[in-house]
Amino acid sequence: MNDGFSFRRMRAVLVKEFIQLRRDKTTFGMILFIPFMQLLLFGYAINTDPKHLPAAVLARDDSPFARSFVAGLENSEYFSIDRGVTSEEEALLLLRRGTMQFIVTIPENFGRDLVRGTRPQVLIEADATDPIATAGAIAAVSGIVDTAIGHDLTGPLAHLKAVPEPVNVVVHAAYNPEGLSRYNVVPGLMGVVLTMTGIMMTALAITRERERGTMENLLAMPAKPIEVMAGKIAPYVMIGYLQAAIIVTVAKLLFGVPILGSLVLLSAVLIVFISCNLALGFTLSANAANQMQAMQMSMMMTLPSILLSGYIFPFRGMPIWAQAIGSLLPVTYFMRIVRGILLKGNGLLEIWPNLWPLFLFMVVVTVFAMKRYKRTLD
């Protein structure tokens, strides 16, 4: 027997591996699609300087100077004046829900005080739960004021240009006045961890049964598909709660993240979000031929969940098509909810616009998983 290295034998094994890879179309597709998706996301979807951020105006003065100020904000491309509000309560609700990134309050007698040279104050409240999203717009405010108001300061009012900033703009970074990134990252980590572990662990559930040869025992059980699914995912629900409890505890004790809202409400939302991930993982498991394919499918779900949910990069900074994809992911809505509860003290009224999509996703994916599991049984 020849114990030396044989290129002929190595070539035979190499050819066999390529043939096997060609037959495994799912794995081959992942090899090509994952780097393409990463290039697409990092090249086009990631933007750390978002523009056209939604802003609402509470205008108590309708002078030409006030209108010029608002127009200057919008012309800067950082602010998109989507609507006007009539009360502070309405403005606060929009900010807490995350519907608006900024609330601009123009006080009474703004034009009169500007002409008198008393430097009237304009309040800009920013939702600073994601400090990266608002940093560029806040930094550009001073230049915007000089440009917008300066066009109106002509003739007898030209001397006001010599006064540093004829308008005193007060910026209030709400919910994160110090601009600490950990206030944004640590709560969002809960959504990422639960998504990764929930989908991955459950995606291996059925494929593990097949590869170990215990699928026949599962099929022989007098259990309905919904009962099998509930029994499979129940342990992972408890694991998800344990992970969430660890993250909240560490966030408070080590990172000083404020917990202003109800942990009971957060616990109720968790059951919905965890169920979404586990149902999705169960669906992938029913469609995968083996554990490797289940892992690959899990990666296909977790990568967009990290990049397109607003966890690392501002959601509103992404192009419309990337926001549309991100809006299909349950983690996008959960991150808004958990940050709202912990950092803003939001209640059910404020989180409902992001809660009902989770319910819808859970129902749709569960029904789809049941249909796929029935096909597996057949």
Secondary structure, DSSP 8 states (H G I E B T S, - for coil): ---S--HHHHHHHHHHHHHHHHH-HHHHHHHHHHHHHHHHIIIII--SS--SEEEEEEES--SHHHHHHHHHHHHTSSEEEEEE-SSHHHHHHHHHHTS-SEEEEE-TTHHHHHHHT---EEEEEEETTSHHHHHHHHHHHHHHHHHHHHTT--GGGGGGGGSS-SSEEEEEEET-TT--THHHHHHHHHHHHHHHHHHHHHHHHHHHHHHHT-HHHHHHSS--HHHHHHHHHHHHHHHHHHHHHHHHHHHHHTT-----S-HHHHHHHHHHHHHHHHHHHHHHHHH-SSHHHHHHHHHHHHHHHHHSSSSSS-GGGS-HHHHHHHTT-HHHHHHHHHHIIIII---HHHHHHHHHHHHHHHHHHHHHHHHHHHHHH-
